[in-house]
Amino acid sequence: MKSTILPFVLLLLVYWQFLAIAQEIPINLNGGFEETPVGITGGDIIGWELDLNKPAQAVFEVVDDSVKEGNHALKIEATNLGGNDWDIQAINRQFTLEPNIPYRYSIWAKADKNNTFTNFTVGEFYGSTFYEWLGAYAIPLTTDWQEYSFDFVAQTNTGRSLNHFSLSANSTSLPIKFYIDDLRIVKLDLSVGIENDPLEIPTEFLLSQNYPNPFNPSTVISYQLVVGSHISLKIYDVLGNEVATLVNEEKPAGTYEMDFDASALSSGVYSYKIEAGDFVQTKKMILLR
C-alpha cells in the first residue's frame, strides 16, 4: 500500500506547490496564435500589433508549425532589418498586471538559421517612449524550438511584450525567418517555495531596470557582477550631464542594490550607466513629480 500511495501523495504536493509558486495570468491575447487561421498576414493577427518601419522589409504570417500547445506560430520573414533594432516588432497588445509584483515571461522561438538573434522586452509606453522592465537583448536562436524565460517586476497595472530583432547581429544573415509562439506571463509568489541565496554568484553581468519606474523621489537600481570589478554607476540628465555618482569603487562578484534619491532633481527623463571592466550598459528612468 505504501508504495502506491506515497508517490501519489508526493505528486499532489508537487502540484500544489507549483500552483502556489506560479500563477499564469490570463492575457487573452492570442499568445499562441491559435485564434488566427493559418495564412493570415499583417495586421489581421488577433491580439498583436505588427510594427514595420521603412526601410525595413518583413512579412508577418501565421503558419502551421506546432511547438508545445496548438498548431500555429508566427513567422517573421525579414529581408531588410531597417535602421535600428526597433524597425520590425511583434507587439502583444496591452495586458493587465499588478504593480510591484514579480512575474515570469516565457516564449518559444527559433529561426531558419543558427547564430541569429532576437530581443525580448516587457514594459509599457509612457507617451511615445517605451520603458522596459525586462530587456533581454541579442538572444541567440537556433533552428530548433527553444523556450526562453526571464523574470521581471511589473511597474504599472498594464504592460506589453515587444519582440524585435538585433540589427548589427543579424546584418550578415539576411534574409532570415524568425518564429515565435506560446507567449506566457506568469505571476510568481516568492513567499512560497522560492528562496534567493545571497551568496550565489551570478552567471551574467546585468544592469536591471530601476524599481519603481516612474518614481518620486527615490528608486532602487540593482546590478550583478560575475567577477570582482571596479564599478562606476552614474546618473545623467537628458543632456548627458552627470548629476550623481552612486558607486565608484571595487566590488566583489555578487548582486547589489543601490537607492537613488532624486529629491534635488526636477521631473524628467534620466539615464543611469554602469561600467564594470568590459561590461557597459545604460538604461533610462523617469522622475515624475
For each residue, the residues with C-beta under 8 A, 3 or more apart:
1: 4 5
2: 5 6
3: 6 7
4: 1 7 8
5: 1 2 8 9
6: 2 3 9 10
7: 3 4 10 11
8: 4 5 11 12
9: 5 6 12 13
10: 6 7 13 14
11: 7 8 14 15
12: 8 9 15 16
13: 9 10 16 17
14: 10 11 17 18
15: 11 12 18 19
16: 12 13 19 20
17: 13 14 20 21 192 193
18: 14 15 21 22
19: 15 16 22 23
20: 16 17 189 192 193
21: 17 18 188 189 192 193 194
22: 18 19 104 186 187 188 189
23: 19 186 187 189
24: 184 185 186 187
25: 95 96 97 103 185 186 187
26:
27: 31 92 95 183 184 185
28: 47 95
29: 46 47 48 92 93 95
30: 33 34 35 36 45 46 47 48
31: 27 47 92 182 183 184
32: 69 70 72 181 182 183
33: 30 36 45 62 70 72 73 74 181
34: 30 69 70 71 72
35: 30 46 47
36: 30 33 40 44 45 46 62 72
37: 40 62
38: 62 63 64 71 72
39: 61 62
40: 36 37 44 45 61 62
41: 44 45 59 60 61 62
42: 45 50 60
43: 49 50
44: 36 40 41
45: 30 33 36 40 41 42 48 50 60 62 74
46: 29 30 35 36
47: 28 29 30 31 35 92 93
48: 29 30 45 74 90 91 92 93
49: 43 89 90 91 93
50: 42 43 45 60 89 90 91
51: 86 88 89 90 91
52: 56 57 58 87 88 89
53: 56 82 83 86 87 88
54: 82
55: 80 82 83
56: 52 53 78 80 81 82 83 87 88
57: 52 78 79 80
58: 52 76 77 78 79 80 88
59: 41 75 76 77
60: 41 42 45 50 74 75 76 90
61: 39 40 41 74 75 77
62: 33 36 37 38 39 40 41 45 72 73 74 75
63: 38 72 73 74 75 179
64: 38 71 72
65: 71 72 73 75 179 181
66: 70 71 72 73
67: 70 73 108 145 181 182
68: 108 147 181 182
69: 32 34 182
70: 32 33 34 66 67 182
71: 34 38 64 65 66
72: 32 33 34 36 38 62 63 64 65 66 181
73: 33 62 63 65 66 67 108 179 180 181
74: 33 45 48 60 61 62 63 90 179 180 181
75: 59 60 61 62 63 65 177 178 179
76: 58 59 60 88 90 165 177 178 179 180
77: 58 59 61 175 176 177 178
78: 56 57 58 81 88 165 170 174 175 176 177 178
79: 57 58 174 175
80: 55 56 57 58 174
81: 56 78 87 88 165 167 170 171 174
82: 53 54 55 56 87 88 167
83: 53 55 56 87 167
84: 87 167
85: 119 137 164 165 166 167
86: 51 53 89 164
87: 52 53 56 81 82 83 84 164 167
88: 51 52 53 56 58 76 78 81 82 164 165
89: 49 50 51 52 86 162 163 164
90: 48 49 50 51 60 74 76 162 163 164 180
91: 48 49 50 51 160 161 162 163
92: 27 29 31 47 48 95 160 161 162 183
93: 29 47 48 49 160
94: 124 158 159 160
95: 25 27 28 29 92 158 159 160 161 185
96: 25 157 158
97: 25 101 103 154 156 157 158 159 185
98: 101 154 157 187
99: 154 155 156 157 212
100: 153 154 155 211 212
101: 97 98 153 154 187 188
102: 151 152 153 154 187 188 190
103: 25 97 151 152 153 154 185 186 187 188
104: 22 149 150 151 152 184 185 186 187 188
105: 120 122 134 149 150 151 152 161 183 184 185 186
106: 147 148 149 150 182 183 184 186
107: 120 147 148 149 161 163 180 181 182 183 184
108: 67 68 73 145 146 147 148 180 181 182
109: 118 139 141 145 146 148 163 178 179 180 181
110: 141 142 143 144 145 146 178 179
111: 114 116 118 141 142 143 176 177 178 179
112: 143 176 177
113: 116 143 173 176
114: 111 141 142 143
115: 140 173
116: 111 113 140 141 169 170 173 176 178
117: 138 139 140 141 165 166 169 170
118: 109 111 139 141 163 164 165 166 178
119: 85 135 136 137 138 139 162 163 164 165 166
120: 105 107 134 136 139 148 150 161 163
121: 130 132 134 135 136 161 162 163 164
122: 105 132 133 134 152 159 160 161 162 185
123: 130 131 132 133 134 135 155 159 160 162 209
124: 94 130 131 133 155 156 158 159 160
125: 128 129 130 131 160
126: 129 130 131 214 286
127:
128: 125
129: 125 126 269 284
130: 121 123 124 125 126 160 162
131: 123 124 125 126 155 209 213 214 284 285 286
132: 121 122 123 135 209 283
133: 122 123 124 152 153 154 155 159 209 213
134: 105 120 121 122 123 150 151 152 209
135: 119 121 123 132 209 283
136: 119 120 121 139 148 150
137: 85 119 166
138: 117 119 166 169
139: 109 117 118 119 120 136 148
140: 115 116 117
141: 109 110 111 114 116 117 118 146 178
142: 110 111 114 146
143: 110 111 112 113 114
144: 110
145: 67 108 109 110 179 181
146: 108 109 110 141 142
147: 68 106 107 108 182
148: 106 107 108 109 120 136 139
149: 104 105 106 107
150: 104 105 106 120 134 136
151: 102 103 104 105 134 188
152: 102 103 104 105 122 133 134 209
153: 100 101 102 103 133 211
154: 97 98 99 100 101 102 103 133 157 159
155: 99 100 123 124 131 133 209 211 212 213 214
156: 97 99 124 159
157: 96 97 98 99 154
158: 94 95 96 97 124
159: 94 95 97 122 123 124 133 154 156 185
160: 91 92 93 94 95 122 123 124 125 130
161: 91 92 95 105 107 120 121 122 183 185
162: 89 90 91 92 119 121 122 123 130
163: 89 90 91 107 109 118 119 120 121 180
164: 85 86 87 88 89 90 118 119 121
165: 76 78 81 85 88 117 118 119 170 178
166: 85 117 118 119 137 138 169 170
167: 81 82 83 84 85 87 170 171
168: 171
169: 116 117 138 166
170: 78 81 116 117 165 166 167 173 174 176
171: 81 167 168 174
172:
173: 113 115 116 170 176
174: 78 79 80 81 170 171
175: 77 78 79
176: 77 78 111 112 113 116 170 173
177: 75 76 77 78 111 112
178: 75 76 77 78 109 110 111 116 118 141 165
179: 63 65 73 74 75 76 109 110 111 145
180: 73 74 76 90 107 108 109 163 183
181: 32 33 65 67 68 72 73 74 107 108 109 145
182: 31 32 67 68 69 70 106 107 108 147
183: 27 31 32 92 105 106 107 161 180
184: 24 27 31 104 105 106 107
185: 24 25 27 95 97 103 104 105 122 159 161
186: 22 23 24 25 103 104 105 106
187: 22 23 24 25 98 101 102 103 104
188: 21 22 101 102 103 104 151 194
189: 20 21 22 23 192 193 194
190: 102 194 196
191:
192: 17 20 21 189
193: 17 20 21 189
194: 21 188 189 190
195:
196: 190 200
197: 200
198: 254 255
199:
200: 196 197 255
201: 226 253 254
202: 205 206 224 225 226 253 254 255
203: 226
204: 224 226
205: 202 223 224 225 226 276 279 281
206: 202 223 224
207: 221 223 272 274 281 282 283
208: 211 221 222 223 224
209: 123 131 132 133 134 135 152 155 213 283 285
210: 213 215 219 220 221 260 272 283 285
211: 100 153 155 208 219 220 222
212: 99 100 155 215 219
213: 131 133 155 209 210 219 285 286
214: 126 131 155 285 286 287 288
215: 210 212 218 219 262 285 286 287 288
216: 262 287 288 289
217: 261 262 263 287 289
218: 215 259 260 261 262 263
219: 210 211 212 213 215 259 260 262 285
220: 210 211 257 258 259 260
221: 207 208 210 233 246 257 258 260 272
222: 208 211 255 256 257 258
223: 205 206 207 208 231 233 255 256 258 274 276
224: 202 204 205 206 208 254 255 256
225: 202 205 228 229 231 251 252 253 254 255 256 276
226: 201 202 203 204 205 253
227: 253 277
228: 225 250 251 252 253
229: 225 250 251 276 277 279
230: 249 250 251 276 277
231: 223 225 247 248 249 250 251 274 275 276
232: 245 247 248 273 274 275 276
233: 221 223 245 246 247 248 258 272 273 274 275
234: 242 244 245 246 272 273
235: 242 243 244 245 246 260 270 271 272
236: 240 241 242 243 270 271 272 273
237: 240 241 243 265 268 270
238: 268 269 270 271
239:
240: 236 237
241: 236 237
242: 234 235 236 245
243: 235 236 237 265 270
244: 234 235 260
245: 232 233 234 235 242 248
246: 221 233 234 235 258 260 272
247: 231 232 233 251 256 258
248: 231 232 233 245
249: 230 231
250: 228 229 230 231
251: 225 228 229 230 231 247 254 256 276
252: 225 228
253: 201 202 225 226 227 228
254: 198 201 202 224 225 251
255: 198 200 202 222 223 224 225
256: 222 223 224 225 247 251
257: 220 221 222
258: 220 221 222 223 233 246 247
259: 218 219 220
260: 210 218 219 220 221 235 244 246 272
261: 217 218
262: 215 216 217 218 219 265 270 287
263: 217 218
264:
265: 237 243 262 268 270 287
266: 287 289
267: 287 288 289
268: 237 238 265 286 287
269: 129 238 284 285 286 287
270: 235 236 237 238 243 262 265 284 285 286 287
271: 235 236 238 282 283 284 285
272: 207 210 221 233 234 235 236 246 260 282 283 285
273: 232 233 234 236 280 281 282
274: 207 223 231 232 233 279 280 281 282
275: 231 232 233 279 280
276: 205 223 225 229 230 231 232 251 279 280
277: 227 229 230
278:
279: 205 229 274 275 276
280: 273 274 275 276
281: 205 207 273 274
282: 207 271 272 273 274
283: 132 135 207 209 210 271 272
284: 129 131 269 270 271
285: 131 209 210 213 214 215 219 269 270 271 272
286: 126 131 213 214 215 268 269 270
287: 214 215 216 217 262 265 266 267 268 269 270
288: 214 215 216 267
289: 216 217 266 267
